[in-house]
Amino acid sequence: MSNFLNFPIEKIKEGSVEIFIPREKKISKQLPVFYNPAMKLNRDITILLLQQFPPMNLCDPLAASGIRAIRFAKELKYKSITANDMNKKAVALIKKNMRYNKVNFEVYNKDANLLLLESFGFDFIDLDVFGSPNFMLDAACKRISRNGILAVTATDTSALCGTYYDACKRKYWAAPKSSQQMHEIGLRILIRKVQLVAAQYDKALVPIFSYSKDHYMRIFLRVEKNKDAVDEILKHHKMLKDVGPLWAGKLWDENLAKKMWNSGRKSKIFSGNKELLKFLEIVKEESKIDSVGFHDIHHLCKSYKLQVMPKKAELIKEITRRGFKASETHFRGEGMRSDIDEKNLVDIMKKSR
């Protein structure tokens, strides 16, 4: 199936929309217009998060096929939507997909930074980039509105998780660590970097929903335009032994995480998506516990030479019976988030054999 775009396309369904995308065997940056089906969960979570807020002026400065902006138009109440891509083929495809889905919004063919800097600002800016988001942080922090939300994706997890130690120091101004905790450490390093860029403009960016999944990290930050709030943010930038500096505050707004999970269960679009709902349920429980890092049960068994690894569900039940908080963590299957210290946890694990 070919058309005026001069590259083969196919139709796919995602959420409540159907769009045309380039037909290729392999997903890569070399696509005439980039579309990654693996990022559907990313887009689902974004929709669910935005549904918990009043209508906003939304901006997708790196829109590619337009799937994100078109889903915004079909699945959200909004004030305005602005989509942009520097690739002329992408802009043509966005317009084709808009017509097909019977939606209409502003579409531009500009450099993404220029689009933001020439604007009057937006309530929501979505930096869903391929690689590091660094090249867009300054313009986005300048143009994100007071009380707005800045969403940032980073796919260069090899740097943030410590595989490329020096690259992380150059890009994110912090020392990572390749360990069981590396995804949470990397996420907290990313948060701090974005917060520091915004701090220059007296904007405090408070994490309201954060996660690590597959090949990417994703953060949503609420803006507060206040010097004192910025100073308070900076107090939560700390070293953890030889790791960091990183954000040592909360990763989630507990009430928001609960609302997103509840909305997902009741939604016609998301109620049948078991992977999404399970993920949101884990984060919902995890958000109740204010801790930096988590316990890796498998690693503790190995370190303390425990022959039998207790079942995680039973361990969580016993920890909570003793008055501590505990839950699964989305960061690692063998992980468990809790406010219990390692000594008491190991004592419980030994008695669980």
PyMOL commands that set and color helices and strands:
alter all, ss='L'
color gray80, all
select helices_A, chain A and resi 37-50+67-75+88-101+112-117+134-143+157-160+165-172+182-199+227-235+254-266+274-286+297-303+312-321+342-351
alter helices_A, ss='H'
color red, helices_A
select strands_A, chain A and resi 9-14+17-22+57-60+80-84+106-108+122-128+144-154+203-213+216-225+237-240+243-247+295-296+326-328+335-338
alter strands_A, ss='S'
color yellow, strands_A
deselect
rebuild
show_as cartoon
